[in-house]
Amino acid sequence: MGRVIDARTHHDPARAPGLVRQAAQVAGSQKELAARIGVTPRYLQLLARGERDMSYPVQVVLEGVCQELAGDTGRRPTDE
């Protein structure tokens, strides 16, 4: 079993805009990212503008997509 992460200490909804931007770079567009992770493009737009709170499961999925951009170096995706 993989590493268990405590959402109470790692969940950071404020990171949503940066994570959406980075993950969309990996996927090619927000529309492609939405299809890839199983959410609507509208939901990603709301996250990117900070108009919707990001759930912890969505944060984990976006961080996983961002890891592809980081080359899976183990670094945490940043909020560029």
Secondary structure, 3 states (H helix, E strand, C coil): CCCCCCHHHHCCHHHHHHHHHHHHHHHCCHHHHHHHHCCCHHHHHHHHCCCCCCCHHHHHHHHHHHHHHCCCCCCCCCCC
